[in-house]
């Protein structure tokens, strides 16, 4: 039974008598999820061979983690809410009021939707507007579920294929002029005439707004061309068409950069940048938000006007997609341009002392880990299990013969 803190509370001395809190996490069974990856990587059981898309570690209301306190299974969110300054540190508590990130294992067997996340100001404005219009939070046509942005980092555990950011306009034009689809000639000519951010904006929004016979014939011609091409980009389009037939998102690989991360590589996905995960398993850390504006490869609601208003039409060089970590004392620190979260990979550790300024979640990737604190507490965590460490721990010692992922603030 999960205990809600409004019904059941713990004294501060009970909360602070421990520093390590093993977590029980929710697995989201989205249809695109892998049936085998979590078992293969972390020996997480799946007797029904059902899709296991995302394992959530954090306090998000749609899948909050629990910890054990005095023998009771208790929502981590409710425990932190007892004293945010104690668990998060005063600065984070005053800035965010809650754990500011959501940490996931994401296992994609099929492609996810092409999407854009609004920046902070856009999210606040859009959320307030829809609240004033009294649109139910679970309405399928609602764009903003909260007032937060959703920057993300993905760290590959397997080969991980994705799309991220607009290709150079020159590449986009090469693909579409080669296609020479009659129904799209006026759009392509517009981009030829104005090969700029504004021209790309008009081209992108017009393409996503196609309907009726113009849409149908454009997609038919695309698939005919793809069937005759040996280009890997068009082979990908053929694969995506099996999952998302008659979807304008099939044009996305011609507009967005394709990237395959090797295990151990990472990519940052900024606000206002179109992207999609295609297949693979990785660790994802993001701001604690559920705001998604979709652009294709989906049966869900697409609001083209709102999507375009929240999109930056900047060319993103392919050689800038993979981010390089800095290495310090056997730890890889990945640069992230937001304050909501930090992410590091701790390599093989023997009596590693870690100084902790805020709340964090550890996830051993290759072998179990052992934690020790100066108060005498020890904790063993199996591979694929996670542990929450509050800010008041301040420092701890870690032992593991493999990699440990560290999500923190």
C-alpha positions in Angstrom: 0.0 0.0 0.0 1.3 3.5 -0.9 0.9 5.9 2.0 0.0 9.6 1.2 1.7 12.0 3.4 -1.5 14.0 3.9 -2.8 10.9 5.8 0.5 9.8 7.3 3.5 11.9 8.2 7.0 11.2 9.7 8.9 13.2 12.2 12.0 14.9 10.9 14.3 12.7 13.0 12.7 9.6 11.3 13.2 11.1 7.9 16.9 12.1 8.5 17.9 8.9 10.3 18.6 7.4 6.9 20.5 8.7 3.9 19.9 6.1 1.3 16.4 5.3 0.0 16.1 2.4 -2.5 13.3 3.2 -5.0 10.4 1.2 -6.5 9.7 2.6 -9.9 6.8 2.6 -12.4 7.3 1.0 -15.9 5.1 2.7 -18.5 3.7 0.1 -21.0 3.5 2.4 -24.1 2.9 0.5 -27.3 6.2 1.6 -28.9 8.2 0.0 -26.0 10.6 -2.9 -26.2 9.5 -6.3 -24.9 13.0 -7.5 -24.2 15.4 -4.6 -23.5 14.8 -4.1 -19.8 15.1 -7.8 -19.1 18.3 -8.1 -21.2 20.0 -5.1 -19.6 18.7 -5.2 -16.1 17.0 -8.6 -15.6 13.7 -6.9 -15.1 11.0 -9.5 -15.4 8.4 -9.4 -18.2 6.5 -12.7 -18.0 3.7 -11.5 -20.3 6.2 -10.1 -22.9 4.4 -6.8 -22.8 5.9 -3.5 -24.1 8.1 -1.9 -21.4 8.7 1.6 -22.8 9.9 3.8 -19.9 11.0 3.2 -16.4 10.4 6.4 -14.4 12.6 7.5 -11.5 11.3 10.6 -9.8 8.2 12.4 -8.5 6.1 13.0 -11.6 2.4 12.5 -10.7 1.9 10.2 -13.8 4.3 7.7 -12.4 5.9 8.6 -9.1 8.5 6.4 -7.4 8.0 5.1 -3.9 10.4 4.4 -1.1 10.0 2.5 2.1 9.7 4.4 5.4 9.0 2.6 8.7 7.9 -0.4 6.6 5.4 1.6 4.6 5.6 2.2 0.8 5.5 6.0 0.5 5.5 8.3 -2.5 8.9 10.0 -2.9 7.0 13.2 -3.8 5.2 13.3 -0.5 8.4 12.6 1.5 10.2 15.5 -0.2 7.1 17.7 0.3 7.5 17.3 4.1 10.6 19.5 3.9 11.8 20.5 0.4 14.8 22.5 1.8 16.0 19.5 3.7 15.7 17.0 0.9 16.6 19.3 -2.1 18.6 22.1 -0.5 17.3 25.6 0.1 18.3 27.0 -3.4 16.6 24.2 -5.4 13.6 24.2 -3.1 13.0 27.9 -3.5 13.6 27.8 -7.3 11.5 24.7 -8.1 9.6 23.6 -5.0 10.0 20.0 -6.0 12.5 17.5 -7.5 13.2 19.4 -10.7 14.0 16.5 -12.9 12.6 13.1 -14.1 15.1 10.3 -14.8 14.1 7.4 -17.1 15.3 4.3 -18.8 13.7 4.6 -22.3 13.5 1.5 -24.5 12.0 2.1 -28.0 11.2 -0.8 -30.3 9.2 1.5 -32.6 9.6 5.2 -33.4 8.2 7.8 -31.0 6.3 10.8 -32.4 8.2 13.8 -33.8 7.9 16.5 -31.3 8.9 19.9 -30.0 9.0 21.1 -26.4 8.3 24.8 -25.6 10.7 26.9 -23.7 9.9 28.1 -20.2 8.2 31.3 -21.2 6.1 29.6 -23.9 5.1 26.9 -21.5 4.0 29.4 -18.8 2.0 31.4 -21.3 0.4 28.4 -23.0 -0.5 26.7 -19.7 -2.1 29.9 -18.3 -4.1 30.4 -21.5 -5.5 26.9 -21.5 -6.3 27.1 -17.8 -8.3 30.3 -18.4 -10.1 28.5 -21.2 -10.9 25.7 -18.7 -9.7 23.0 -21.0 -9.5 19.8 -19.0 -6.0 18.7 -18.2 -6.7 15.3 -19.8 -8.3 16.7 -23.0 -6.6 15.1 -26.0 -6.4 18.5 -27.7 -4.8 20.2 -24.8 -1.2 21.3 -25.6 0.2 22.3 -22.2 0.0 19.9 -19.2 2.1 22.2 -17.0 4.0 25.5 -17.0 7.5 24.0 -17.3 10.0 23.5 -20.1 11.3 20.1 -21.0 15.0 20.1 -22.0 16.3 16.5 -22.3 19.6 14.5 -22.5 19.7 10.9 -23.8 22.6 8.6 -22.9 22.8 5.5 -25.1 22.9 2.1 -23.5 22.5 0.3 -26.9 22.8 1.7 -30.4 20.3 4.5 -30.4 18.8 6.0 -33.5 17.1 9.4 -33.5 16.3 12.5 -35.4 17.3 15.9 -33.9 17.2 19.4 -35.3 16.9 20.7 -38.9 19.3 19.7 -41.5 21.1 22.5 -43.5 18.6 23.9 -45.9 20.8 22.9 -48.8 20.4 19.2 -47.8 16.6 19.6 -47.4 16.4 21.1 -50.9 18.5 18.3 -52.3 16.1 15.7 -51.1 12.9 17.4 -52.1 14.2 18.5 -55.6 15.2 14.9 -56.2 11.8 13.7 -55.2 10.2 16.3 -57.6 6.7 15.6 -56.3 4.3 17.8 -58.4 2.0 18.5 -55.4 5.0 19.9 -53.5 6.7 22.0 -56.2 5.3 25.3 -55.1 6.5 24.6 -51.5 10.0 23.6 -52.7 10.2 26.7 -55.0 9.3 28.9 -52.1 12.2 27.5 -50.1 14.5 27.8 -53.1 13.5 31.5 -53.4 13.9 32.1 -49.6 16.5 29.7 -48.2 16.3 31.2 -44.7 14.7 30.6 -41.3 11.5 32.3 -42.5 11.5 30.2 -45.7 12.0 27.0 -43.7 9.2 28.0 -41.3 6.8 28.4 -44.2 7.9 25.2 -45.9 7.6 23.1 -42.7 4.2 24.5 -41.6 2.8 24.2 -45.1 4.0 20.6 -45.5 2.4 19.6 -42.1 -0.8 21.3 -43.2 -1.3 19.2 -46.4 -4.6 17.4 -46.5 -6.9 15.6 -48.9 -5.7 14.5 -52.3 -2.6 16.7 -52.1 -1.5 14.9 -49.0 -2.4 11.4 -50.3 -0.5 11.9 -53.6 2.5 13.4 -51.9 2.8 10.4 -49.7 2.2 7.9 -52.5 5.0 9.6 -54.6 7.3 9.6 -51.5 6.9 5.9 -51.0 7.4 5.1 -54.7 10.6 7.0 -54.7 11.7 5.3 -51.4 11.1 1.9 -52.8 13.5 2.6 -55.7 16.2 4.3 -53.7 19.2 2.7 -52.0 19.7 5.8 -49.8 19.6 4.8 -46.1 17.4 7.8 -45.4 14.7 6.5 -47.7 15.1 2.9 -46.4 14.3 4.4 -42.9 11.2 6.1 -44.4 10.1 2.7 -45.7 10.5 1.2 -42.2 8.6 4.1 -40.6 5.8 3.7 -43.1 5.0 0.2 -41.8 4.4 1.7 -38.3 2.8 5.0 -39.4 1.2 4.7 -42.8 -0.3 7.9 -44.4 1.5 10.1 -41.9 3.1 13.4 -43.0 5.9 12.7 -40.4 7.3 10.3 -43.1 8.9 13.4 -44.6 10.7 14.2 -41.4 13.9 12.3 -42.2 14.4 14.5 -45.2 14.2 17.6 -43.0 15.8 16.5 -39.7 19.3 15.2 -38.9 19.6 11.5 -38.5 22.0 10.3 -35.8 22.9 6.9 -34.3 24.5 7.1 -30.9 26.8 4.3 -29.9 26.6 2.9 -26.4 28.2 5.5 -24.0 27.5 8.5 -26.3 25.0 11.2 -25.3 22.9 13.9 -27.1 21.2 17.0 -25.7 17.8 18.0 -27.0 17.0 21.7 -26.5 13.7 23.4 -26.2 12.0 24.4 -29.5 14.0 21.8 -31.5 12.1 19.1 -33.5 13.3 15.6 -32.7 12.2 12.0 -32.5 13.6 8.8 -31.0 13.4 5.9 -33.5 14.8 2.8 -31.7 17.2 1.8 -29.0 17.5 1.9 -25.2 19.0 4.8 -23.3 18.9 6.8 -20.1 16.9 10.0 -20.4 17.0 12.9 -18.0 14.7 15.9 -18.4 13.0 18.7 -16.6 10.0 17.6 -14.7 7.4 18.4 -17.4 5.0 16.6 -19.8 4.6 19.3 -22.4 4.8 17.9 -25.9 3.8 19.5 -29.2 3.7 16.8 -31.9 4.7 17.1 -35.5 4.1 13.6 -37.0 4.5 9.8 -36.6 1.5 9.8 -34.3 -2.2 9.3 -34.1 -2.4 12.0 -31.4 -3.5 15.6 -31.7 -1.2 17.9 -33.8 -1.7 21.7 -33.5 0.4 23.0 -36.4 0.0 26.6 -35.5 1.1 26.1 -31.8 3.9 23.8 -32.9 5.3 26.3 -35.4 5.1 29.1 -32.9 7.2 27.1 -30.5 9.8 25.9 -33.0 13.2 27.5 -33.8 14.0 27.1 -37.5 17.7 27.0 -37.1 20.0 24.7 -39.0 21.7 22.3 -36.6 25.1 21.0 -37.9 25.2 17.2 -37.6 28.7 17.3 -36.1 27.3 19.2 -33.1 24.7 16.6 -32.1 26.8 14.4 -29.9 28.0 16.1 -26.7 31.5 15.4 -25.3 31.8 14.9 -21.6 34.6 16.1 -19.4 36.5 13.5 -17.5 37.6 14.0 -13.9 38.8 11.3 -11.5 37.1 8.5 -13.4 33.8 10.3 -13.8 32.3 11.6 -17.0 30.4 14.9 -16.6 28.1 15.8 -19.5 27.6 19.6 -20.2 24.0 20.7 -19.8 22.9 24.3 -20.4 20.0 24.4 -17.9 19.9 24.4 -14.1 17.1 21.8 -13.7 19.5 18.8 -13.7 23.0 17.5 -14.0 24.1 14.1 -15.4 27.3 12.1 -14.9 28.6 8.6 -15.4 30.8 7.3 -12.6 33.2 4.7 -13.9 34.5 1.8 -11.9 34.7 3.1 -8.3 36.7 1.8 -5.3 35.9 3.8 -2.2 34.9 6.8 -4.3 33.9 9.8 -2.1 31.1 11.8 -3.6 30.2 15.3 -2.3 26.5 15.9 -2.8 25.1 19.5 -2.9 21.5 18.5 -3.7 19.2 15.6 -4.2 20.2 12.8 -6.6 19.3 9.4 -8.0 21.9 6.7 -8.7 21.4 3.8 -11.1 24.1 1.1 -11.4 24.4 0.0 -15.1 26.8 -2.9 -15.1 27.1 -4.4 -11.6 25.7 -3.8 -8.1 26.9 -0.9 -6.0 27.5 -0.4 -2.3 27.0 2.9 -0.6 28.4 4.0 2.8 27.8 7.1 4.9 29.7 8.5 7.8 26.7 7.8 10.0 27.4 4.1 9.7 24.7 3.4 7.2 25.4 1.0 4.2 23.2 0.2 1.3 23.6 -2.4 -1.5 21.8 -1.6 -4.8 21.4 -4.2 -7.6 22.1 -3.5 -11.3 19.1 -1.7 -12.8 17.7 -0.7 -9.4 17.9 3.0 -8.3 18.4 4.8 -5.0 17.5 8.3 -3.9 20.0 10.3 -1.9 18.7 13.5 -0.3 20.7 16.8 0.0 21.2 16.3 3.7 23.5 13.3 3.1 26.2 15.9 2.0 28.7 13.2 1.2 28.9 9.4 0.8 31.3 6.7 -0.4 30.5 4.5 -3.4 31.9 1.1 -4.4 31.1 -0.5 -7.8 33.1 -2.4 -10.4 30.9 -1.0 -13.2 29.3 2.3 -14.4 26.9 4.1 -12.2 24.6 6.8 -13.7 24.1 9.8 -11.5 21.2 12.2 -12.0 21.3 15.2 -9.7 20.6 18.9 -9.1 
